[in-house]
Amino acid sequence: MGQARLGRRLGAPFDDHVCQLLAERPGDLVGASAHPDYALAVPTPDHFLPLLYTAGLAAQDEGNAKAWLRGYAMGSLSMTAYGVGMDGLGCREGDGAATVPEGVPADQSNI
């Protein structure tokens, strides 16, 4: 198995867990720190703390945060992007680094 595939496989369970939490129970995102892969996926707090803002917005609105872009850079760095109120936009996934979904101008994304 190539290193890129191995890294993706190691980071995917945590990324999938966070994606599910934000979609179903965004107010519980802080609990993701108890996930067994947290330390592997979040080497320093600044990689995770900004996501708490998105979770807070979704929880405040009693809604959810939906992944609209999923992919990995360099094999294991999740580049998943979330948005609140994104019900009409499908998620685009990539095997490598993900691309912006059709209809979303690149200048209105963080990619």
Order of alpha helices (4+ residues) and beta strands (2+ residues): alpha-alpha-alpha-beta-beta-beta-beta-beta
